[in-house]
Amino acid sequence: MTQKIDLYASYSHFLDHMLPIWNKLPDEYRGKFFIPNTLLNRANKLGITATVGVPVQNITLVSSWGDYRKTKGPVVYMEHGIGNTYNNGHPSYAGGAGKDRVVLFLNQHELTQEKNLKTYPKVKNVVVGTPKMDTVEVRHVKDRVVCLSFHWDCKVVPETRSAFNYYRIALPKLIKHDGFKLIMHAHPHMNGEWQKQFKKLGVKFYDDFADVLKLADVYVIDNSSTMFEFAAAGRPIVALNCPFYRKNVHHGIRFWDYIPGPQVDLLKDLIPTIEHTLDFPHEWDERRKEIVNKLYPYRGQSTQMAVDAIIELLKK
């Protein structure tokens, strides 16, 4: 009897990262795609035949530490972002302890793999890139649409906190600015709360990052893997720092090694930096491409590489 793999996603961004693999897996290796009730509408929209619940039987593919903890058996682990890590060893990030049931790590790049191998030297690790980015549309700036987005206020370390409260005072000026059109996005953990606030301000809010990739020309964000996804789509980003982000602490990637665009440290510099980026959208092209090539290897091939690694595991 052929061994099958289940998938489990508790949030939309986890689902988005695993969906390309699910769609490419041959039927004989597919188990069930498990989700909570809250994702039923999204699953239906994407054409996924999903099962409400948590897998208990087959090997399971997950893309978050929280989802790993809900499973019971062996796990294939693929992170849902670019591989940001923080130096306190938190299990949510690459190299963190507590993933003893993982039988295969599907890593985005060598930086992630190096950290996972250090903690789990006996577990199979494969660099496959990021399947979600295989089909991303690459285009240049064509208009002056600016998307402003923020991370949720995660208190793992100061750098995972949201910069929203520091920059929120600038919203009225950003909304009324006659040099660009503002739209909003937020981390999925904050969609419900912030969507109401932005609607009251008269700003169009997009909870699906795929819409941001289609519409925005410049992406302004504090700390999120979507920063790098937007850069991979060929357009400029502006990285928002705030007073409690520590410049003397180096976690890697976003802090502070691979930032694919200009950084804003002070509130007064926010609008001038956005204006400059719109006026000179190619200023960071060379650095952006260098970072994208480093963090997104095997673009166009990542899904197949992940599927091949899973099938090899299942055959054993």
N, C-alpha and C positions, 0 to 999 in steps of 0.2 A: 504493500500500500504506500502511495506517495505521501511523503511528509509535506504538510502545508504550513503556511505562516499566516497568522492573524495580524491585523493592524489595529492600534488603538490610539485615538486622538480625542482629547478632552476640550481643546480650543481650536478655533478656526485656523490659526497660523500653524498649529501642529499638523492639522489635516492637509493644509496647502503644501507642506514640505513632503508629505508622504504620498500624496495623490499620484504624482507622476510614476512612482514605483508601482503602486497598485494597478494603475492603468496598463502598465507594460508587463506585469507578471503574467506568465501563461496560466490559464484557468486551472491547470492540474496542480499548481502550487498555491493557489489562492484559498485561504480559509475564509474568515469573515472580517469585515471592516466594522469595528466596534466604536460607538460614539455615545455621548450622553444625549438626553432629550433635547438639550439646547442647540444641538447642531443638526437636528433633523432637517430643518428647512434648507440649510446650506448644502447638506448632502444631497437632497432632492434636486436642488438647483444645479449641482455639479454632475448629476446623473449617477450618483453612488447608491447602490443597494446596501444600506447600512443596517447594522443590528444594534439596538440600544442595550448597553450593558458593558461589562468588562470581561475580556477573554480569560479563560481558565484552563484551556486544554492545549492548544498548539504553542509552538514558538511564536512570540509576538514582537512585531516591530513597533517601537515607540520613538518619539522625538522630544521627550522631556523627562526630567528627573521625577516630576510629580506623577506623570503617567507610568513611569517605571515602578514606582512604589505601589501602584494599584494592581499591578500584575502579580502573579504567583510563580510562574514557571520561567524557563529560559527566555532571554530577551536579545533581540538585535537592536542596537542603540544607534540612532542617527540624530544628531542635534538639530534643532529647528532654526538655527541662526548661522551667523558667520563664524562662531567659535570664540567669542569673547570669553575671557577667563579673568578671575580676580584672585589676588594673592592670599586669600584666607582659606583656600582649598574647599570652598563650598561645593557639595555634590551636584548642584545644578549645572556645573560647568565642567568642561573637559579636564580630565585628570583628577577630579574630585573622587573621594572615597565613597563606598557604599553601593557600588554597582556590581556586586559579586555574582549576580545571575546573568550578566551579559556574556553571551557566547560569540558575539561579533560586533565590532565597532565599525560603522561606516563613517569615515572622517571626511570633513570638508577639504582639508589641506594638510600639509606636512606639520604645520604648527600645532594643530589639534592632535594629530596622530602622535607626535612626540610626547605630549603630555599624557595621553591615554596609555601609551606603552610604558611610560615610567611608573604609572600606578598599577597597570594590569599587564605585566610583561608576558604572561602566559595566554592571554586572550588574543584571538585573531583580530588584527586591525588592517583595514584597507582604506586608502585614500580614493574617494570616488568623486569629489567635488560636491556640488549642490544641485541635485536633480531639478529642484524648482526653477533654477535659472537657465535650464537648457533651452527654453523657448522664449525667453524674455525678448521683447522688441527693443532693439537698439536704435535710437534716433537722436538727432541734435536738438537743441533749443529751437523752437519755432514760434513761440509767443512769449508772453510775460505773465505766466501763471506760477505763483509761488505757493507751495504747500508747506505749512507749518505743522510740526508734529512733536509729540513728547512721549517719553518713556513713562511707565507707571512708577509710583514712588516706592520702589523696592529697596529695602533697607539692608541688603546683604553687606554692602560697603557704601561709603558716600558717593562713589561714582555710579552706582546703580540707581541713585535717587533721581527723581524727576526735577528738571529745571523749570517746570511750568510756573511755579509761584514767583520765581525771579523775573521771568519775562512777561508775565500776564499783563502787567501795566502797559505794555507796548501794544496790546491788541487793538485798542481803538484807532491808533495811528496807522497800524498795518491795514486795518479794514478800510480806512478812508483814503489810503494812499492812492494817488492817481497815476502812479507809474507802474503798477502791477495789480493783478487780481489775486486775492488771497483765498485759498481753500484750506481745510483743516483735516488732520488725521490724528490718530492716537493709538497707543498700544492697546491690543484687544482687551486687556484687563480693565481699561478705563473707558471703553467706548460708550457704555450706557450713561455714565456720569457726565463726561465731558460733552457728549453730543447734545445734551440738553442745554448746557451753558453756551455752546457755540451757536446753537439755533436761536437763542434769545438775542445774541449779538448780530444775527443776520448773516452768519458765515456758513457757507456750504460745507458740510462735514461728510467725509467718505470713510466708512469703516473698513472697506475692502482695499487693501494696498494695491491690488491690481488696477483699481480705478485711478489711484495716484500715479502709477506708472504710465497710464494712458494720457492723463491730463496735465500733469505738472511739468514745468520746465526747470525749476529750481526747487530743491528739497531742503528744508531747514529743520534740523532735528538735533536733539541732545544726545541720546545714547540708545541706539537700536541697530539691529542688523539690517533693517530697511535702508539705513544710510548707505550701506555697501551694495545692496540690491539696486538702489537708484543709480549709484555710480556705475554699476555694471550695465545699466540701461543707457549709458552714454551721456548722461546729463550731470550738471554740477550740483554739488551739495554745499551747505553751510553748516558747520558743526557748532552747536551751542554748548559752551561751558558755563559754569556758574561758580559762585564763591566757594562752595564746599567740595568742588572737584579738586583733588590734590595734584598739583603739577610735579611734585617730587616723588610720587608713587607710580611705578610703572607696572601695570598688569599685563600689557601687551595689546595688540590690535588697536582698539579705539583709544586706549589709554597707555601710551601715547604714540604708538609706533606706525600705524597705518591709517592716517586720516586723509581721505581723498579730496580735500577741499579746504577753504579758509575756515579759521576758527574765530568765534566771537566770545570774548571773555567778559565784556562789560555791556550793560544794557544800552548805553549811548551809542555803541558801535553796531547794533543790530541792523537798523534800517540802512545806514551807509554801506554795510557789507553786502546786504541783499541787492541794493541798487548797483553796486560795483560788479557783482557776480552776473547780474542780468545784462549789464553793458559789455562785459568781457567774459562771455561764457566759456571760452576756450583756454583761459589763463592757466587752469590746472589740468588740462588734458593729459599731458605727459605723465605727471605724477599719478593721476587717477588711473590711467591705463596700466601703469606699473603695479599699482596696488590691486586692481581688479584681476590682473593675470596671476598674481601671487595667491590671492584668496579664493579665486574661482577657477581652479584647474579643470581641464576636461569639459569645458562648456560645450554643450551639444551631445556629449557622450556620457554624462554623469548618471543619467537614469539607467541606461543599459549596463553600466559598470556596477551600479548598486544591485540591479536585478541579477546579474551574473554572480556576484558575491553571495547573494542570498540563496540562489539555486545551488551553488556549490556546497554551501552549508547544509541545505536540506537533503541533498543527495547522500551526505555522509551519515 
